[in-house]
Every structure is written in C-alpha cells, then in structure tokens.
C-alpha cells in the first residue's frame, strides 16, 4: 500500500475514535503498536512505525513525534493485515 494512502487511513481512524486532542508540547508520550502482516515477507519495523508516527502527528495526537519517549512495537503474521496501537502520556 502506498505510504500516503496508509497515513490517510490511519489519520481517519484516529479521528473517528477521538474527535479532539489537546496535545501538550511539553508532554512525553509512549506508544505500543502491534502490526499484523498477511505475508511473511521481510517487514522493516522502522518503516511501519514511520507511517504510524506521521499519522499520529497529522491527527494532532502530539505536536511532534520527538515527544515520543517510550516505544514497544511487534510484528505478527495474520491473514487480516492491520495495526493496533495505544498512545499514552508518560508521567
């Protein structure tokens, strides 16, 4: 899938779930992500994360992804490709 289309889909889902964010430019955030891939082809986790982090920034979850200070990411295989994630404020 094209990265722009992916980002747009993720932004849309984020905004469906949360109508408004109040990002604090001084806050520190954490993210847990679980990526499900339908093929066993090599998956570059950094590329998967880049699209997700960009989508969170575009959706206004945080001001800038440099505020992300904690990260746990996993790739699994499943017939239904998708991503499940949770963003939280630290401290």
PyMOL commands that set and color helices and strands:
alter all, ss='L'
color gray80, all
select helices_A, chain A and resi 3-17+45-59+65-67
alter helices_A, ss='H'
color red, helices_A
select strands_A, chain A and resi 28-37+68-77+82-90
alter strands_A, ss='S'
color yellow, strands_A
deselect
rebuild
show_as cartoon
